[in-house]
Amino acid sequence: MTEASGEASGESRGVKPQVFDDPAIDALVKMLLELASESWVTRARLAALEAKVGSVEDVVLPAAAEAQLAAERDAFVKKLFGVLER
């Protein structure tokens, strides 16, 4: 689509369409899909890990790994809820 045709249709380049009347509902749906995606990836990776090493219930992570995981968790939460700031 050229810029001219985008302007003619009233649609800007890079603007995502709004599906629901309330943009907050769009944001909630996006959050739900992000969570579902993350959950599925985690389940698949855990299943692969357990197929190789058995149960991971008793695994204790080193302090450095715990700190890295906490930083990744904070980034995930920021990404997940960041959609509400737009």
mmCIF file of the C-alpha atoms, coordinates in Angstrom:
data_MODEL
# 
_entry.id   MODEL 
# 
loop_
_atom_site.group_PDB 
_atom_site.id 
_atom_site.type_symbol 
_atom_site.label_atom_id 
_atom_site.label_alt_id 
_atom_site.label_comp_id 
_atom_site.label_asym_id 
_atom_site.label_entity_id 
_atom_site.label_seq_id 
_atom_site.pdbx_PDB_ins_code 
_atom_site.Cartn_x 
_atom_site.Cartn_y 
_atom_site.Cartn_z 
_atom_site.occupancy 
_atom_site.B_iso_or_equiv 
_atom_site.pdbx_formal_charge 
_atom_site.auth_seq_id 
_atom_site.auth_comp_id 
_atom_site.auth_asym_id 
_atom_site.auth_atom_id 
_atom_site.pdbx_PDB_model_num 
ATOM 1  C CA . MET A 1 1  ? 0.000   0.000   0.000  1.00 0.00 ? 1  MET A CA 1 
ATOM 2  C CA . THR A 1 2  ? 1.396   3.415   -0.894 1.00 0.00 ? 2  THR A CA 1 
ATOM 3  C CA . GLU A 1 3  ? 1.205   6.405   1.394  1.00 0.00 ? 3  GLU A CA 1 
ATOM 4  C CA . ALA A 1 4  ? -1.344  8.051   -0.862 1.00 0.00 ? 4  ALA A CA 1 
ATOM 5  C CA . SER A 1 5  ? -3.670  5.060   -0.772 1.00 0.00 ? 5  SER A CA 1 
ATOM 6  C CA . GLY A 1 6  ? -3.230  4.793   2.997  1.00 0.00 ? 6  GLY A CA 1 
ATOM 7  C CA . GLU A 1 7  ? -4.232  8.414   3.401  1.00 0.00 ? 7  GLU A CA 1 
ATOM 8  C CA . ALA A 1 8  ? -7.197  7.954   1.081  1.00 0.00 ? 8  ALA A CA 1 
ATOM 9  C CA . SER A 1 9  ? -8.533  5.105   3.204  1.00 0.00 ? 9  SER A CA 1 
ATOM 10 C CA . GLY A 1 10 ? -8.089  7.098   6.422  1.00 0.00 ? 10 GLY A CA 1 
ATOM 11 C CA . GLU A 1 11 ? -5.671  4.486   7.733  1.00 0.00 ? 11 GLU A CA 1 
ATOM 12 C CA . SER A 1 12 ? -2.184  5.518   8.899  1.00 0.00 ? 12 SER A CA 1 
ATOM 13 C CA . ARG A 1 13 ? 0.834   3.325   8.339  1.00 0.00 ? 13 ARG A CA 1 
ATOM 14 C CA . GLY A 1 14 ? 1.850   1.433   11.461 1.00 0.00 ? 14 GLY A CA 1 
ATOM 15 C CA . VAL A 1 15 ? -1.461  1.981   13.257 1.00 0.00 ? 15 VAL A CA 1 
ATOM 16 C CA . LYS A 1 16 ? -3.052  -1.215  14.476 1.00 0.00 ? 16 LYS A CA 1 
ATOM 17 C CA . PRO A 1 17 ? -6.788  -1.555  13.946 1.00 0.00 ? 17 PRO A CA 1 
ATOM 18 C CA . GLN A 1 18 ? -9.054  -1.428  16.960 1.00 0.00 ? 18 GLN A CA 1 
ATOM 19 C CA . VAL A 1 19 ? -11.267 -4.523  17.164 1.00 0.00 ? 19 VAL A CA 1 
ATOM 20 C CA . PHE A 1 20 ? -13.501 -3.680  20.129 1.00 0.00 ? 20 PHE A CA 1 
ATOM 21 C CA . ASP A 1 21 ? -15.358 -0.423  20.806 1.00 0.00 ? 21 ASP A CA 1 
ATOM 22 C CA . ASP A 1 22 ? -13.359 0.110   24.001 1.00 0.00 ? 22 ASP A CA 1 
ATOM 23 C CA . PRO A 1 23 ? -9.578  0.229   23.460 1.00 0.00 ? 23 PRO A CA 1 
ATOM 24 C CA . ALA A 1 24 ? -9.115  -1.139  26.991 1.00 0.00 ? 24 ALA A CA 1 
ATOM 25 C CA . ILE A 1 25 ? -10.749 -4.398  25.855 1.00 0.00 ? 25 ILE A CA 1 
ATOM 26 C CA . ASP A 1 26 ? -8.248  -4.594  22.984 1.00 0.00 ? 26 ASP A CA 1 
ATOM 27 C CA . ALA A 1 27 ? -5.447  -4.137  25.526 1.00 0.00 ? 27 ALA A CA 1 
ATOM 28 C CA . LEU A 1 28 ? -6.861  -6.867  27.788 1.00 0.00 ? 28 LEU A CA 1 
ATOM 29 C CA . VAL A 1 29 ? -7.182  -9.283  24.876 1.00 0.00 ? 29 VAL A CA 1 
ATOM 30 C CA . LYS A 1 30 ? -3.576  -8.575  23.899 1.00 0.00 ? 30 LYS A CA 1 
ATOM 31 C CA . MET A 1 31 ? -2.473  -9.230  27.497 1.00 0.00 ? 31 MET A CA 1 
ATOM 32 C CA . LEU A 1 32 ? -4.439  -12.489 27.560 1.00 0.00 ? 32 LEU A CA 1 
ATOM 33 C CA . LEU A 1 33 ? -2.861  -13.660 24.309 1.00 0.00 ? 33 LEU A CA 1 
ATOM 34 C CA . GLU A 1 34 ? 0.626   -12.763 25.590 1.00 0.00 ? 34 GLU A CA 1 
ATOM 35 C CA . LEU A 1 35 ? 0.000   -14.766 28.768 1.00 0.00 ? 35 LEU A CA 1 
ATOM 36 C CA . ALA A 1 36 ? -1.384  -17.722 26.841 1.00 0.00 ? 36 ALA A CA 1 
ATOM 37 C CA . SER A 1 37 ? 1.631   -17.694 24.537 1.00 0.00 ? 37 SER A CA 1 
ATOM 38 C CA . GLU A 1 38 ? 4.104   -17.509 27.420 1.00 0.00 ? 38 GLU A CA 1 
ATOM 39 C CA . SER A 1 39 ? 2.251   -20.249 29.273 1.00 0.00 ? 39 SER A CA 1 
ATOM 40 C CA . TRP A 1 40 ? 2.325   -22.600 26.301 1.00 0.00 ? 40 TRP A CA 1 
ATOM 41 C CA . VAL A 1 41 ? 6.032   -22.039 25.646 1.00 0.00 ? 41 VAL A CA 1 
ATOM 42 C CA . THR A 1 42 ? 6.753   -22.717 29.322 1.00 0.00 ? 42 THR A CA 1 
ATOM 43 C CA . ARG A 1 43 ? 4.711   -25.934 29.301 1.00 0.00 ? 43 ARG A CA 1 
ATOM 44 C CA . ALA A 1 44 ? 6.458   -27.189 26.177 1.00 0.00 ? 44 ALA A CA 1 
ATOM 45 C CA . ARG A 1 45 ? 9.917   -26.389 27.527 1.00 0.00 ? 45 ARG A CA 1 
ATOM 46 C CA . LEU A 1 46 ? 9.166   -27.961 30.907 1.00 0.00 ? 46 LEU A CA 1 
ATOM 47 C CA . ALA A 1 47 ? 7.879   -31.133 29.226 1.00 0.00 ? 47 ALA A CA 1 
ATOM 48 C CA . ALA A 1 48 ? 11.065  -31.345 27.135 1.00 0.00 ? 48 ALA A CA 1 
ATOM 49 C CA . LEU A 1 49 ? 13.228  -30.811 30.220 1.00 0.00 ? 49 LEU A CA 1 
ATOM 50 C CA . GLU A 1 50 ? 11.364  -33.399 32.278 1.00 0.00 ? 50 GLU A CA 1 
ATOM 51 C CA . ALA A 1 51 ? 11.609  -35.908 29.426 1.00 0.00 ? 51 ALA A CA 1 
ATOM 52 C CA . LYS A 1 52 ? 15.408  -35.541 29.633 1.00 0.00 ? 52 LYS A CA 1 
ATOM 53 C CA . VAL A 1 53 ? 16.056  -35.257 33.375 1.00 0.00 ? 53 VAL A CA 1 
ATOM 54 C CA . GLY A 1 54 ? 12.908  -36.346 35.194 1.00 0.00 ? 54 GLY A CA 1 
ATOM 55 C CA . SER A 1 55 ? 10.991  -34.193 37.669 1.00 0.00 ? 55 SER A CA 1 
ATOM 56 C CA . VAL A 1 56 ? 12.294  -30.697 38.302 1.00 0.00 ? 56 VAL A CA 1 
ATOM 57 C CA . GLU A 1 57 ? 10.425  -30.258 41.593 1.00 0.00 ? 57 GLU A CA 1 
ATOM 58 C CA . ASP A 1 58 ? 13.556  -30.596 43.778 1.00 0.00 ? 58 ASP A CA 1 
ATOM 59 C CA . VAL A 1 59 ? 15.926  -28.492 41.693 1.00 0.00 ? 59 VAL A CA 1 
ATOM 60 C CA . VAL A 1 60 ? 17.436  -25.555 43.607 1.00 0.00 ? 60 VAL A CA 1 
ATOM 61 C CA . LEU A 1 61 ? 18.815  -22.761 41.469 1.00 0.00 ? 61 LEU A CA 1 
ATOM 62 C CA . PRO A 1 62 ? 22.056  -20.988 42.379 1.00 0.00 ? 62 PRO A CA 1 
ATOM 63 C CA . ALA A 1 63 ? 21.677  -17.415 43.701 1.00 0.00 ? 63 ALA A CA 1 
ATOM 64 C CA . ALA A 1 64 ? 22.956  -15.901 40.425 1.00 0.00 ? 64 ALA A CA 1 
ATOM 65 C CA . ALA A 1 65 ? 20.359  -17.849 38.439 1.00 0.00 ? 65 ALA A CA 1 
ATOM 66 C CA . GLU A 1 66 ? 17.619  -16.764 40.871 1.00 0.00 ? 66 GLU A CA 1 
ATOM 67 C CA . ALA A 1 67 ? 18.684  -13.117 40.413 1.00 0.00 ? 67 ALA A CA 1 
ATOM 68 C CA . GLN A 1 68 ? 18.647  -13.468 36.623 1.00 0.00 ? 68 GLN A CA 1 
ATOM 69 C CA . LEU A 1 69 ? 15.223  -15.095 36.763 1.00 0.00 ? 69 LEU A CA 1 
ATOM 70 C CA . ALA A 1 70 ? 13.914  -12.243 38.935 1.00 0.00 ? 70 ALA A CA 1 
ATOM 71 C CA . ALA A 1 71 ? 15.198  -9.685  36.389 1.00 0.00 ? 71 ALA A CA 1 
ATOM 72 C CA . GLU A 1 72 ? 13.557  -11.607 33.550 1.00 0.00 ? 72 GLU A CA 1 
ATOM 73 C CA . ARG A 1 73 ? 10.314  -11.777 35.539 1.00 0.00 ? 73 ARG A CA 1 
ATOM 74 C CA . ASP A 1 74 ? 10.356  -8.009  36.053 1.00 0.00 ? 74 ASP A CA 1 
ATOM 75 C CA . ALA A 1 75 ? 10.915  -7.438  32.318 1.00 0.00 ? 75 ALA A CA 1 
ATOM 76 C CA . PHE A 1 76 ? 8.056   -9.820  31.511 1.00 0.00 ? 76 PHE A CA 1 
ATOM 77 C CA . VAL A 1 77 ? 5.664   -8.024  33.866 1.00 0.00 ? 77 VAL A CA 1 
ATOM 78 C CA . LYS A 1 78 ? 6.685   -4.666  32.394 1.00 0.00 ? 78 LYS A CA 1 
ATOM 79 C CA . LYS A 1 79 ? 6.070   -5.971  28.858 1.00 0.00 ? 79 LYS A CA 1 
ATOM 80 C CA . LEU A 1 80 ? 2.769   -7.573  29.814 1.00 0.00 ? 80 LEU A CA 1 
ATOM 81 C CA . PHE A 1 81 ? 1.284   -4.564  31.569 1.00 0.00 ? 81 PHE A CA 1 
ATOM 82 C CA . GLY A 1 82 ? 3.017   -1.990  29.351 1.00 0.00 ? 82 GLY A CA 1 
ATOM 83 C CA . VAL A 1 83 ? 0.161   -2.327  26.887 1.00 0.00 ? 83 VAL A CA 1 
ATOM 84 C CA . LEU A 1 84 ? -2.076  -0.585  29.436 1.00 0.00 ? 84 LEU A CA 1 
ATOM 85 C CA . GLU A 1 85 ? 0.166   2.507   29.415 1.00 0.00 ? 85 GLU A CA 1 
ATOM 86 C CA . ARG A 1 86 ? -0.444  3.225   25.721 1.00 0.00 ? 86 ARG A CA 1 
# 
